[in-house]
Amino acid sequence: MAYRKRSTSPEQDKAENRLSGIKQFETKFDFGNGLNQDAYVAAIKNVADLTKKNNDLLTQVDGVSTALDQAEKDLATLSSRVLSGVASKYTQDSIEYEKAGGVRTSEIKKNRKAAVPKTT
């Protein structure tokens, strides 16, 4: 399952558009109290960097998830083969087979439908 990666956030787009608009009438703005162009550009860059880092990590997670899925399939195959090995050595009706996780053939219930008499 691929995780959904983010493009730019709506807030980042809005901030970039706002910065572009302000630059049309102020080459370098400073409104006091930390509201200046450098802080604004740094905050936009921070969001862009974190978005990239998030997407990179999601790519890594996708790779690990795919590897885990394959490892689980390989383990299931190996488990089945191990149980077959126990059956070949001790038979499918042995206690050892049951201890290894199998169902003994003598304990398998046959599915018999009750005979329903036909009415005419």
FENWO-V916266 format. One record per run of one state. SS is the DSSP state (hx for helix, st for strand, lp for the rest). FROM is the first residue (numbers start at 1). TO is the last residue. Records with the same first field share a line. If there is no record, write none. Layout:
BEGIN
SS->FROM-TO + FROM-TO
END
This chain:
BEGIN
lp->1-9 + 24-29 + 31-35 + 91-94 + 100-104 + 108-120
hx->10-23 + 37-90 + 95-99 + 105-107
st->30-30 + 36-36
END
